[in-house]
Amino acid sequence: MVSKMYEQSATTTATAGHERIANDRSGHHTSSPKLKLPVSKTVLWIGAATIVVLVALAYFFLMPVAEVTTVQRGTAISAVYGTVRIEPAFVVRVRAQNDGFIRLAESFSAGRGAIGKGVQRGELLATIADEEISRQLKQAHTDLQAAIDRAALPLPSSELLKAAEDNLQRLEKVVSSGNVPAVEYQKSKSEVNRLRGALETERIERDRNLKSLEETAKRLEAEMKNAEVRSPIDGILTNVQTIDGELVSDGSELFTVSSRKTYVRGEVNEEDVGEVKPGMKAKVQLYAYRTRTFIGRVTSIQPAADPTTQRYTVVLEMENPPDNMMVGMTGEMNIITGIHENALLVPTRALLVDQALVVNGGIVQRRTVNVGFRTLDYSEALNGLADGDHVIVYDQDQFHPGQPVRQRMINAPPPPKAP
């Protein structure tokens, strides 16, 4: 009995030991359990991928940005650049004709505030007061009127002559009868001749005095007319160089009057003027009309350069000018000297002399460009670039060949068109 109980106890103990060993093998330890790890292979892969993406995004956004535009085909134009200014066809400087204190006409009493007003030929601009001439003219008019009034009266010798002629006629009738001595008749005849001579002398003196007074009045009137400053032409008052009440001297410049008719005056550099010929077309842009481009034609080239700037003046005739084009407006022009159709065009600002930076596959490349026609906006690429290339147009000094960049496409100005 005891041995059976022992065997049963040993069997129980052995069975319990086998169960404990089995539990240990399956990962369960009843007496001292271990913690489970929370990381799996999937989580590790997701974390690694996230890090890679973040690094890639950081690299992408930290990469420098190149502003590019596309090389395209269009019309290449060779042009000479210049500046333009709208000038009046005629400019007249009005000067004083005498000394005195000036009085501006009512319409121009604002002085420089009257600049821009229209004037008519002969319109009074101002008067230059000369009290002495005014007094003399008044006296001359009085003397002349008095002389005219006296001239309407009979001359002093006319009545005496009439009486002497009547007496002579009477004597002629009776002298033949012998009742009147011949001496008395001859004396009467001599008196008539003397009075006739005196009357002629008085008439000559009267006419000479009248003419002298008329000439004096005309001279003084001319001097007073010189004191009246009038516009010499129809036009616009473009300058006032005096003030009301100022003492001015003979010959001093008072006003400037410009004609309403205008022309386009262009200026080109000395190194370009040799390419310009009369008859060439030009594209003109006035700063007052930035959204419009006008077409002009070269009419003449002045032979002498400005001694200060060494720039040459080119006169243009504009086709269809704006209605309110005014003197003094300025702008720019391109005189067309040559045209190539279907040419490869690259923005001129993308060129550093004959070098251009191209972004190909996100990498900067340097290209040497053979440049043909060139304007401010576009240049003709004879070789070195291809249609569709992306060229960097800004801050080229910040990029170098082989550098990875991001591209940002910008809108380039429209390609030029032949005028």
Secondary structure by P-SEA (a helix, b strand, c coil): caaaaaaaaaaaaaaaaaaaaaaaaacccccbbbbbbcccaaaaaaaaaaaaaaaaaaaaaaccccbbbbbbbccccccccbbbbbbbcbbbbbbbccccbbbbcccccccccccccccccccccbbbbbaaaaaaaaaaaaaaaaaaaaaaccccaaaaaaaaaaaaaaaaaccccccccaaaaaaaaaaaaaaaaaaaaaaaaaaaaaaaaaaaaaaaaaaaaaabbbbcccccccccccccccccccccccbbbbbcbbbbbbbbcccccccccccbbbbbbbcccccbbbbbbbccccccccccccbbbbbbbbccccccccccccbbbbbbccccccccccccccccccbbbbbcccbbbbbbbbcccccccbbbbccccccbbbbbccccccccccbbbbbbbbbcccccccc
